[in-house]
Amino acid sequence: MPQIPVTTRIATDRPLVKVDNNAVANPPAGQGFSIVVPVGYRFQLLSMYLRFITDATVADRFIILTVSSPSGVILRLTHITAILASETRHLTVATGVSTVLWSATALTSVLPFPPGIVLEEGSSIDVTVTGIQATDQFSLINSQILSQFVAE
């Protein structure tokens, strides 16, 4: 049986133990997407996977993952190699992994997500692209999140 990671903020706090595996609806072409922590909950991102397909327009594109709380930006991750025209790229963001840059053969990237970042209600995980074109498209978006209902 797999071990479920447990995170507590203080000694008397309840742990984040519900693991949610969620497919995120594909955003409209030319747009990024967000995962927002609903009222009464808190989240911890374990991993996210997505596919990004670019159109034939010549432009350098860079995927940016931004984690924000209601009081401001907590973390911003981006890769350093441009995504070009007519490419399909796969991105995995996860705790406990090493950075893997885009590769011409694998067309994939891995970004390490720091463990222990707990997002309170109203916080968000936003995925955007600099240089995004009107028909560029995100798809196959899946997230694994530890979740806890705290509004009891």
Secondary structure, DSSP 8 states (H G I E B T S, - for coil): --------SSTTS----EEEEEE-----TT--EEEE--TTEEEEEEEEEEEEE--SS---BEEEEEEEETTEEEEEEE-SS-B-TT-EEEEEEETT---B---TTT-EEEEE--TT--EETT-EEEEEEET--TT-EEEEEEEEEEEEE---
